[in-house]
């Protein structure tokens, strides 16, 4: 097992970690020195009781665009709503003692701002939100979306 990923670039490996984190198989823990920890769902994956498909893609930071509103794959994103969602994410992250991207990635927040789901069931259609994140953060997200 040692050296299994030696041919994988650091950027690509970050992409895999992000995908596994977003899917809920691993989580970042710790305050000052965060580490990766396998979740219960991740343990099921290791035991063959769950499935996961990882896409080979280099990790790229989110592109910043000028202007208040722009077209995203999911629709028009209101930058003001996106900002409020980022603030909520920051508050949730501070409460858990984790970096904000552990809660949600910017792409997930942009999808939320574009699609504006109104129910917990609709949240599950947003990439980056599984049952666990919908259960834990859903009510707070829906409150922010409803106030927009």
PEBEL-V877990 format. One record per residue. N is the residue number from 1. RES is the residue in one small letter. OMEGA is omega as a letter, one per 40 degrees, with the letter a starting at -180 (* if undefined). BURIAL is 1 if it has 24 or more other ideal C-beta (glycine too) atoms within 12 Angstrom, else 0. D_FIRST is the distance of its C-alpha to the first C-alpha in Angstrom with 1 decimal. Layout:
N & RES & OMEGA & BURIAL & D_FIRST
N & RES & OMEGA & BURIAL & D_FIRST
//
This chain:
1 & x & a & 0 & 0.0
2 & x & i & 0 & 3.8
3 & x & a & 0 & 6.2
4 & x & a & 0 & 5.4
5 & x & a & 0 & 8.9
6 & x & a & 0 & 10.6
7 & x & a & 0 & 13.2
8 & x & i & 0 & 14.1
9 & x & i & 0 & 17.2
10 & x & i & 0 & 17.7
11 & x & i & 0 & 20.5
12 & x & i & 0 & 18.6
13 & x & i & 0 & 15.8
14 & x & i & 0 & 18.9
15 & x & i & 0 & 20.2
16 & x & i & 1 & 17.3
17 & x & i & 1 & 17.6
18 & x & a & 1 & 21.3
19 & x & i & 1 & 21.1
20 & x & i & 1 & 19.0
21 & x & a & 1 & 21.4
22 & x & i & 1 & 24.4
23 & x & i & 1 & 23.4
24 & x & i & 1 & 23.2
25 & x & i & 1 & 19.6
26 & x & i & 1 & 18.9
27 & x & i & 1 & 21.6
28 & x & a & 1 & 22.3
29 & x & i & 0 & 23.9
30 & x & a & 0 & 25.8
31 & x & a & 0 & 28.9
32 & x & a & 0 & 28.8
33 & x & a & 0 & 25.0
34 & x & i & 0 & 23.4
35 & x & i & 0 & 19.9
36 & x & a & 0 & 17.9
37 & x & i & 0 & 18.2
38 & x & i & 0 & 17.4
39 & x & i & 1 & 20.7
40 & x & i & 0 & 22.1
41 & x & i & 1 & 21.8
42 & x & i & 0 & 18.1
43 & x & i & 0 & 17.7
44 & x & i & 0 & 19.6
45 & x & i & 0 & 17.3
46 & x & i & 0 & 14.3
47 & x & i & 0 & 16.6
48 & x & a & 0 & 17.8
49 & x & i & 0 & 21.2
50 & x & a & 0 & 21.2
51 & x & i & 0 & 20.5
52 & x & i & 0 & 19.6
53 & x & i & 0 & 20.1
54 & x & i & 0 & 18.9
55 & x & i & 0 & 21.0
56 & x & a & 0 & 20.0
57 & x & i & 0 & 22.5
58 & x & i & 0 & 22.8
59 & x & i & 0 & 23.6
60 & x & i & 0 & 27.4
61 & x & i & 0 & 29.7
62 & x & i & 0 & 32.5
63 & x & i & 0 & 35.5
64 & x & i & 0 & 38.7
65 & x & i & 0 & 41.9
66 & x & i & 0 & 45.4
67 & x & a & 0 & 47.9
68 & x & a & 0 & 48.1
69 & x & i & 0 & 47.2
70 & x & a & 0 & 45.2
71 & x & i & 0 & 44.0
72 & x & a & 1 & 40.4
73 & x & a & 0 & 38.8
74 & x & a & 0 & 39.9
75 & x & a & 0 & 43.4
76 & x & a & 0 & 45.4
77 & x & i & 1 & 43.7
78 & x & a & 1 & 46.1
79 & x & i & 1 & 44.9
80 & x & i & 0 & 46.9
81 & x & i & 1 & 45.1
82 & x & i & 1 & 41.7
83 & x & i & 0 & 42.7
84 & x & i & 1 & 43.6
85 & x & i & 1 & 40.3
86 & x & i & 1 & 38.5
87 & x & i & 0 & 40.7
88 & x & i & 1 & 39.9
89 & x & i & 1 & 36.1
90 & x & i & 0 & 36.7
91 & x & i & 0 & 38.6
92 & x & a & 1 & 36.0
93 & x & i & 0 & 33.3
94 & x & i & 0 & 35.4
95 & x & i & 0 & 36.2
96 & x & a & 0 & 32.5
97 & x & i & 0 & 31.7
98 & x & i & 1 & 29.1
99 & x & a & 1 & 29.3
100 & x & a & 1 & 31.4
101 & x & i & 1 & 28.8
102 & x & i & 1 & 26.9
103 & x & i & 1 & 30.0
104 & x & i & 1 & 30.7
105 & x & i & 1 & 30.1
106 & x & a & 1 & 33.3
107 & x & i & 1 & 32.9
108 & x & i & 1 & 33.2
109 & x & i & 1 & 36.2
110 & x & i & 1 & 37.8
111 & x & i & 1 & 37.4
112 & x & a & 1 & 39.0
113 & x & a & 1 & 41.8
114 & x & a & 1 & 42.4
115 & x & i & 1 & 42.3
116 & x & i & 1 & 43.6
117 & x & a & 1 & 42.6
118 & x & a & 0 & 45.1
119 & x & i & 0 & 43.4
120 & x & i & 1 & 40.2
121 & x & i & 0 & 39.7
122 & x & i & 0 & 40.1
123 & x & a & 1 & 37.5
124 & x & i & 0 & 34.9
125 & x & a & 0 & 35.7
126 & x & i & 1 & 34.6
127 & x & a & 1 & 31.2
128 & x & i & 1 & 29.2
129 & x & i & 1 & 31.1
130 & x & a & 1 & 29.9
131 & x & a & 0 & 31.7
132 & x & a & 1 & 30.4
133 & x & i & 1 & 31.5
134 & x & a & 1 & 34.7
135 & x & a & 0 & 35.4
136 & x & a & 0 & 34.8
137 & x & a & 1 & 36.2
138 & x & a & 1 & 38.3
139 & x & i & 0 & 41.7
140 & x & i & 1 & 41.5
141 & x & a & 1 & 40.5
142 & x & i & 1 & 43.2
143 & x & i & 0 & 45.7
144 & x & a & 1 & 45.0
145 & x & a & 1 & 45.2
146 & x & a & 0 & 48.5
147 & x & a & 0 & 50.0
148 & x & * & 0 & 49.6
//
